[in-house]
Amino acid sequence: MPGRPPVDPADALALLMSPAGRVDPYPTYERLRAHGPVVQAGPVFYVVTGYAEADAILRDARFGVMDDALRDQFMPGWRESPAVLSISRSMLRTNPPDHSRMRRLAAGAFTPRRIAAMRGVVEAQADALVDAMLAAGRGGTPVDFMAAFAYPLPVGVICALLGVPAADRPLFRRWATDLTGVLEPEITPDELAVADRGAAELRAYFSDLVAARRRVPADDLTTALVQAHDADGERLSGDELLANLIVLLVAGFETTTNLLGNGLVALLGHPAAAAALREHPEFAPGFVDELLRYDSPVQLTSRMSTAPSRHGGVDLPPESWIIVMLGAANRDPGRFPEPARFDPWRPQVHPLSFGAGPHYCLGAALARLEAQVAFPLLLRRLPELALAGRPERRVRLTLRGFATLPVAPGREAAPVTVAGPPPGAAGPTP
């Protein structure tokens, strides 16, 4: 109601952490934003909802991820948790110079040239998955898009990079779902126990794969990291080797799986935009960036301040804990006019869904490629694709996506020659 005072930041944050707030965080983001782009929600706890402020903090060297000393302070006993220990020893949760050292070892698999060379592989896998969807949906049987397409496409791609045998790919969905609970801003002891179980299973799997690559090296990222460790344990320790293999696998498909599910629901809800992408697949880069902005598959990240700073008109003292709400920043009306509107022709989107600065997602280009291939292909081959029931959201805030997404594939389109854009038409800005 007009004139109603804004909800207290701490109360708004508590609402955001509730099951209802996690399933639909966007109204609560606006309650937080009413207090400003950076708001204090506790004695050493701050929340960032502004785009410019989020971007600046993620790039500011005075902010880092939580180190061991701070984990000891805020999370006593964390070394006894396989989930926390695995994440903390990976590049995801380390600061320079350790972060830079580990990231360089994996970066060679994600160069622009290597990503571009994978387009044909992604196209072939996506086509095969559509074939399977058509077979499963024959006669009007609903198909779970998450299980049939959104999970197997990116997990197949990242497993090929890592050298994981195709037969093992179905194992990872539950293990990753269990482990990623540890990335939530609040986690119960029961949820941590589930995350620990997933971490233990992933660690055991990759220990076996590392041993296999020592016996028989292959042309894959796992072999490259094993050889880096074996050549110089100071360059990559044993714990870091396993932790980074786990994170590369999980991050390599979780974000893209959520992007595919969130994006498909958005496109099916905007048929005119879907029709434009169906006819003009060259518009895909702009569509994917807007889908990333509109319903980000990663909603938040955290930083700890190491020196005094000022952002958004707020003084941030050392050892402040900052929650950067990427999903809120992507809907900042100061950066994006009418931010709740899906507009694939929106210029200069540059979403923060993959972060910014030193921790910018290593696999962002690969995730974009997979989505840029998948959405036009799905819309072209399945012109009758429609929801076949109510999608079920995961009760997660950090990694936003669907648990199930029932669709009716319909009939396959007849083969056509894709036309170029009509004279004078302007596609979305890449």
Number of C-alpha atoms within 10 A of each C-alpha: 4 4 5 6 9 13 14 14 21 17 14 19 18 13 15 21 21 15 14 12 20 21 19 16 20 16 13 22 23 17 18 27 21 16 15 17 23 25 22 20 18 12 8 14 16 21 25 29 29 26 24 16 19 29 19 15 22 22 17 15 15 15 23 23 21 20 14 16 9 13 15 13 9 11 12 10 11 15 15 10 17 21 28 22 16 25 22 22 23 23 23 21 20 20 18 14 8 15 17 14 14 22 18 11 15 19 12 13 18 16 15 11 10 12 16 13 11 15 16 11 14 21 17 10 19 23 18 14 18 20 14 14 22 21 13 17 18 14 11 14 16 20 25 22 23 22 17 17 23 27 22 19 26 26 25 21 22 22 21 15 19 22 17 20 11 11 7 10 15 14 12 19 17 10 20 22 18 20 29 24 24 23 19 16 14 12 14 11 8 9 16 21 19 20 25 25 18 24 27 17 17 25 20 12 16 18 15 11 20 20 13 13 18 15 9 9 15 14 11 16 23 26 21 19 22 22 17 17 17 15 11 10 13 10 14 22 17 14 13 21 22 26 24 24 24 22 20 22 21 21 20 24 26 24 22 27 28 24 27 30 23 23 24 25 17 17 19 16 14 13 11 11 17 22 16 17 23 22 17 18 22 18 22 26 20 23 31 24 25 27 25 26 25 24 25 29 29 24 24 26 20 20 20 22 21 16 13 13 15 12 17 17 11 14 12 23 15 15 17 20 22 26 19 26 23 28 28 31 30 28 26 22 14 13 14 18 11 12 17 15 11 19 17 24 17 18 13 13 20 14 22 25 27 24 21 17 14 17 20 15 16 20 22 16 15 24 25 18 21 25 27 22 20 24 22 23 19 20 23 24 22 21 18 14 18 17 20 16 14 10 18 13 16 16 19 23 26 22 23 28 29 24 17 18 25 20 23 24 27 20 16 17 12 9 8 8 6 11 9 11 15 8 6 6 8 10 20 22 17 18
